[in-house]
């Protein structure tokens, strides 16, 4: 496709709500930008969409519609939500027409509903990226109507990860530093696990890096100070890769973007899935790695300190790190954008 002439530069990216969805939207947007294409973005006033993209100059235009989820609604609430989405779809339809959009790329989530349905109403090609091992409700509904459905777990499509996670990758051989990752919002279970493991880690002279989330930052920071444990503690860092690349083992939630970032960096990890994730998708994400001897998974209600200590200190880090090299491919965003633009290249 590099030798062809691109006949189109009008793309819409839609979806979001959570960081996992929005990371994909961001990486794909950046790949379009590299090709001189500024997509428009259609998201929601709910969730994290505005915080991520309201001031992003990589988009030609940004629209945030008052969309909301349907799955957890019941009775008339669900009916009203569906009617509301239908109204927003006609609004999104006008936006697609206004910008002369020729293809819509959806990352899923309730934010994606209006523009995705608008694409179908406009007979505009709809491309969908499903991040997880369990397909979300909206993506499952729209999958048969999509031009292309991308998924790493089922179709071995590359998962879009920033190249820096690959570029800083290394084979881990010895446990010198461990990182705890609960996401930007934090995870109480992982924070508590870290404080329980910390004395033994200190005893073995293993350095600690700990992302606490904003809500639990002071409590965890004070714990390390009071117990005279030297730890690198932070609530959020946009350059998380710098901290991950220093570590030799991770304990983390199992959102797909985090999972594939860790895999790209080739860092062995124990995943403790968020127990209330839709369709238990975090567990199945992590199980995908465990089945390939490329990671571990323990459910939150099965946390056992002695068992986890044994797992951490006896894991074959080098073997797991080598296995992680087979999980994903670099340039995932490039390959996906190539696929989206293929019909529009002479």
Secondary structure, 3 states (H helix, E strand, C coil): CCCCCECCCCEEEECCCCHHHHHHHHHHHHHHHHCCCCCEEEEECCCCHHHHHCCCCCCCEEEEECCCCCCCCCHHHHHHHHHHHHHHHHHHHHHHHHCCCCEEEECCCHHHHHHHHHHHHCCCEEEEECCCCCCCHHHHHHHHHCCEEECHHHHCCCCCCCHHHHHCCCCCCCCCEEEEECCCCCCHHHHHHHHHHHHHHHHCCCEEEEECCCCCHHHHHHHHHHCCCCEEEECCCCCHHHHHCCCCEEEECCCHHHHHHHHHHCCCEEECCCCCCHHHHHHHHHHHHHCCCCCEECCHHHCCHHHHHHHHHHCCHHHHHHHHCCCCCCCHHHHHHHHHHHHHEC
